[in-house]
């Protein structure tokens, strides 16, 4: 596949409460600090928390991927914004929409000249892996990285994933990653005040900022492993 334009990043997990929104905020911050201006697609249309936090720093759109129209709009946006990486923050229970309409995206990736890069965020429960297995069959074109959210424990505590055959399948194409924990009082302020990482780094009290920067250093190291420097070299 010719991948001459920027990737389409999908932050998923297909269930609520695993930390998708924080991973999305972190990815946007990472790309911004590497001279990119990503476009956010928010699919949690009932509670678009990431979109509310990141506006007006970058362009944002909200699409409902439970319906065909949302997938058509996503494909058209990817075509119209070829000079930008697109970051999709998915809603819980997204596998239903992927199963029904995901081929609308999958079948156009070659024409769009985009890689589909997925950050699949998990906790330590079995249903995260069951939903991931479904997803990999529904969008086989995707490069999937599993993100162990260490809020739920150290990497060695994710034994269900570590000992599964699914991990071997993922690591044949993608990677297993560890997303750093963020202190509750800081993550709570990010959510309640609807702050982007950049806004938080400029406005939080000094102790909060120190914790935020520790967290940022951790996810920088994580994203450094998988975000292609080929695309980060497209300075604006």
C-alpha positions as CSV (number, residue, x, y, z in Angstrom):
1,X,0.0,0.0,0.0
2,X,1.2,3.5,-0.8
3,X,1.0,5.5,2.4
4,X,2.0,8.9,1.1
5,X,-0.3,10.9,3.4
6,X,-0.5,11.0,7.2
7,X,-1.9,8.1,9.3
8,X,-5.4,7.7,10.6
9,X,-5.1,7.0,14.3
10,X,-8.0,5.2,16.0
11,X,-8.0,5.1,19.8
12,X,-10.3,2.3,20.8
13,X,-11.1,-0.4,23.3
14,X,-14.8,-0.7,22.6
15,X,-15.8,-0.4,26.2
16,X,-16.0,2.5,28.7
17,X,-13.7,3.3,31.5
18,X,-10.4,1.9,30.1
19,X,-8.8,5.3,29.5
20,X,-9.4,6.0,25.8
21,X,-9.9,9.7,26.3
22,X,-6.6,10.2,28.2
23,X,-4.8,8.2,25.5
24,X,-6.4,10.4,22.9
25,X,-5.4,13.6,24.7
26,X,-1.9,12.3,25.1
27,X,-1.6,11.4,21.4
28,X,-2.8,14.8,20.3
29,X,-0.3,16.5,22.6
30,X,2.5,14.3,21.3
31,X,1.7,15.1,17.7
32,X,1.4,18.8,18.3
33,X,4.8,18.9,20.0
34,X,6.2,17.1,16.9
35,X,5.1,19.8,14.5
36,X,1.8,18.3,13.5
37,X,-1.7,19.8,13.6
38,X,-3.9,16.7,13.9
39,X,-7.6,16.7,13.2
40,X,-9.8,15.2,15.9
41,X,-12.8,13.1,15.2
42,X,-15.0,12.6,18.2
43,X,-17.4,9.6,18.0
44,X,-18.7,9.8,21.6
45,X,-21.4,12.2,20.4
46,X,-23.4,11.9,23.7
47,X,-20.4,13.1,25.8
48,X,-17.7,14.6,23.5
49,X,-15.3,15.2,26.4
50,X,-12.1,15.1,24.3
51,X,-13.5,17.5,21.7
52,X,-14.6,20.0,24.4
53,X,-11.1,19.8,25.9
54,X,-9.1,20.3,22.7
55,X,-11.1,23.1,21.0
56,X,-10.0,25.5,19.7
57,X,-6.4,24.2,19.5
58,X,-7.1,22.0,16.5
59,X,-10.0,21.2,14.1
60,X,-12.6,18.9,15.5
61,X,-15.6,17.0,14.0
62,X,-18.1,14.7,15.6
63,X,-19.4,11.6,13.7
64,X,-21.6,8.8,14.9
65,X,-20.0,5.6,13.8
66,X,-23.0,3.5,14.8
67,X,-24.5,4.6,11.4
68,X,-23.3,4.4,7.8
69,X,-23.4,8.2,7.4
70,X,-20.7,8.6,10.1
71,X,-18.3,6.3,8.3
72,X,-18.9,8.0,5.0
73,X,-18.2,11.4,6.7
74,X,-15.0,9.9,8.2
75,X,-13.7,8.7,4.9
76,X,-14.5,12.0,3.2
77,X,-12.7,13.9,6.0
78,X,-9.6,11.7,5.6
79,X,-9.6,12.5,1.9
80,X,-10.1,16.3,2.4
81,X,-7.5,16.6,5.2
82,X,-4.6,14.7,3.6
83,X,-2.0,17.1,5.0
84,X,-3.0,16.2,8.6
85,X,-3.0,13.1,10.8
86,X,-6.5,12.3,11.8
87,X,-7.1,11.1,15.4
88,X,-10.4,9.3,16.1
89,X,-11.6,9.0,19.7
90,X,-14.1,6.1,19.7
91,X,-17.1,5.6,21.9
92,X,-17.8,2.6,24.0
93,X,-19.4,-0.4,22.3
94,X,-17.9,0.7,18.9
95,X,-17.5,-2.9,17.6
96,X,-21.1,-2.9,16.5
97,X,-20.5,-0.1,14.1
98,X,-17.2,-1.5,13.0
99,X,-18.8,-4.8,12.2
100,X,-21.6,-3.3,10.1
101,X,-19.8,-0.4,8.4
102,X,-16.0,-0.7,9.0
103,X,-15.4,-2.0,5.5
104,X,-16.5,1.5,4.3
105,X,-13.2,2.7,5.7
106,X,-11.1,-0.5,5.2
107,X,-11.8,-0.7,1.5
108,X,-10.8,3.0,0.9
109,X,-7.5,3.1,2.8
110,X,-5.4,2.3,-0.3
111,X,-7.1,5.1,-2.2
112,X,-6.8,7.5,0.8
113,X,-3.1,6.5,1.0
114,X,-3.4,6.3,4.8
115,X,-2.3,3.7,7.3
116,X,-4.9,2.8,9.9
117,X,-3.0,2.7,13.2
118,X,-5.0,1.5,16.2
119,X,-4.2,2.0,19.9
120,X,-6.4,-0.5,21.6
121,X,-6.6,0.4,25.3
122,X,-7.2,-2.4,27.8
123,X,-7.6,-3.0,31.5
124,X,-7.1,-6.5,33.0
125,X,-10.5,-7.9,32.2
126,X,-11.2,-10.6,29.7
127,X,-13.8,-8.7,27.7
128,X,-11.2,-6.3,26.5
129,X,-9.5,-9.2,24.7
130,X,-12.7,-10.7,23.4
131,X,-13.6,-7.3,21.9
132,X,-10.1,-6.9,20.4
133,X,-10.3,-10.3,18.8
134,X,-13.6,-9.3,17.1
135,X,-12.1,-6.0,16.0
136,X,-9.0,-7.6,14.3
137,X,-11.3,-9.8,12.1
138,X,-13.5,-6.8,11.3
139,X,-10.7,-4.4,10.2
140,X,-7.8,-6.7,9.2
141,X,-6.1,-3.8,7.4
142,X,-5.3,-2.1,10.7
143,X,-2.0,-2.0,12.4
144,X,-3.1,-2.7,16.0
145,X,-1.0,-1.8,19.1
146,X,-2.4,-2.9,22.5
147,X,-2.1,-0.3,25.2
148,X,-2.0,-1.6,28.7
149,X,-3.3,1.2,30.9
150,X,-1.1,0.9,34.0
151,X,-3.7,2.7,36.1
152,X,-5.1,-0.8,36.4
153,X,-1.8,-2.4,37.5
154,X,1.8,-2.9,36.3
155,X,2.4,-4.5,33.0
156,X,3.2,-7.9,34.6
157,X,-0.3,-7.9,36.1
158,X,-2.0,-8.1,32.7
159,X,-1.6,-11.9,32.7
160,X,-4.7,-12.6,30.6
161,X,-3.3,-10.7,27.7
162,X,0.4,-11.7,28.3
163,X,-0.5,-15.4,28.2
164,X,-3.0,-15.2,25.3
165,X,-2.4,-16.3,21.7
166,X,-3.9,-12.9,20.8
167,X,-0.8,-11.2,22.0
168,X,1.3,-13.2,19.6
169,X,-1.0,-12.2,16.8
170,X,-0.8,-8.5,17.7
171,X,2.9,-8.5,18.1
172,X,3.4,-10.1,14.7
173,X,2.2,-6.7,13.2
174,X,2.0,-4.2,16.0
175,X,3.3,-3.8,19.6
176,X,2.3,-4.2,23.2
177,X,2.7,-0.8,24.9
178,X,2.4,0.5,28.5
179,X,0.5,3.8,29.1
180,X,1.7,5.5,32.2
181,X,-0.6,6.1,35.2
182,X,-1.6,9.7,36.0
183,X,-2.4,10.7,39.6
184,X,-6.2,10.8,40.2
185,X,-6.2,14.5,41.3
186,X,-4.6,15.6,38.0
187,X,-6.6,13.3,35.7
188,X,-9.8,14.5,37.6
189,X,-8.9,18.1,36.9
190,X,-8.2,17.4,33.2
191,X,-11.7,15.9,32.9
192,X,-13.7,18.3,35.1
193,X,-12.1,21.4,33.7
194,X,-12.0,20.0,30.2
195,X,-8.3,20.8,29.7
196,X,-6.0,19.7,26.9
197,X,-2.5,18.7,28.1
198,X,-1.1,21.9,26.7
199,X,-3.6,24.0,28.6
200,X,-3.1,22.0,31.8
201,X,0.7,22.4,31.5
202,X,0.3,26.2,31.4
203,X,-2.4,26.6,34.0
204,X,-2.2,23.9,36.7
205,X,-0.5,24.5,40.1
206,X,3.2,23.6,40.2
207,X,2.7,20.2,41.9
208,X,0.1,19.2,39.4
209,X,2.3,20.3,36.5
210,X,5.2,18.3,37.8
211,X,3.0,15.2,37.8
212,X,1.7,16.1,34.4
213,X,5.2,16.4,33.0
214,X,6.2,13.1,34.5
215,X,3.2,11.5,32.8
216,X,4.0,13.3,29.5
217,X,7.6,11.9,29.5
218,X,6.2,8.4,30.0
219,X,3.8,8.6,27.1
220,X,6.3,10.3,24.9
221,X,8.5,7.2,25.3
222,X,5.5,5.0,24.4
223,X,4.5,6.9,21.3
224,X,8.2,7.2,20.2
225,X,8.1,3.4,19.7
226,X,5.3,3.4,17.2
227,X,4.6,6.8,15.6
228,X,6.6,6.8,12.4
229,X,9.3,9.4,12.0
230,X,8.5,9.4,8.3
231,X,5.3,11.2,9.1
232,X,6.7,13.3,11.9
233,X,9.1,14.8,9.5
234,X,6.3,16.6,7.7
235,X,6.9,19.9,9.6
236,X,4.4,22.6,9.2
